[in-house]
Amino acid sequence: MDIIYDLLRFFHVISFVFMCVLLFNLIVANERVMRGISFNYDADNHLENIIKNGFNWCYIFQAITLVTGVLLLLLGNIGIEGLWTDWIVITKTIILIVLMGTVSYVHFKLQPKIESFLTAITTDTEVPGTLLVKLKPYRILRKWITAFYLFLVISAIVLGIQVYAPFNPALTVILIGISGLFSLTANKILLRFGWI
Ligand code: HEM
């Protein structure tokens, strides 16, 4: 049983580590911003595919986090009642549901809108000068949503490591603050040295 529990912990942890793929989406998007305004068919399509797939993968990692989390409750000391009695588990579950909603919004609403601008363009098409200007607000919104997503994932990690041994509340608040600052930084600038 111990081996199964440890395996579940491994898959629980590795799934939200992989959810941080969206951090790399932000890095890729900021690399694109650094390249300047002109539209490049191959580069922009490549970028869109990377970003789209990153969001799609998140569904899988979210599902695994949820399933392994519930199994950890069932097999561990907390029990399934942790879902309505343990504030850390309740908060992590709510965060996970918000993350699912956020990814669904991007997947079903925002990404199709962005792609609708690009479908008419092929390698040979003359690209209208206004295309990137029209795309820009949607890409900016997607970056903000991604940064918010990253903030929630890091905050859930801060809570996750406290399931059995809560930190000092002030430390929790400080760490969540650092999560917010880091997510804002990743949204605004191209991270070059890990944290900055
Ligand atoms: C984005 C969502 C989540 C994140 C980032 C997250 C993060 C974490 C982290 C970092 C740990 C500590 C792992 C360890 O030290 O072994 C953990 C443990 C745990 N998580 Fe989550 N979690 C999430 C969602 C959930 C959900 C939805 C549940 C339950 C429904 C859950 C239940 C648990 C339990 C029971 C443990 C204790 C495992 C143990 O250490 O024995 N988690 N989580």
Boltz pocket constraint, residues with backbone or C-beta under 6 A from the ligand:
constraints:
  - pocket:
      binder: B
      contacts: [[A, 9], [A, 12], [A, 13], [A, 16], [A, 65], [A, 66], [A, 68], [A, 69], [A, 70], [A, 72], [A, 73], [A, 76], [A, 78], [A, 83], [A, 89], [A, 92], [A, 93], [A, 95], [A, 96], [A, 152], [A, 153], [A, 156], [A, 157], [A, 158], [A, 159], [A, 160], [A, 161], [A, 162], [A, 163], [A, 164]]
      max_distance: 6.0
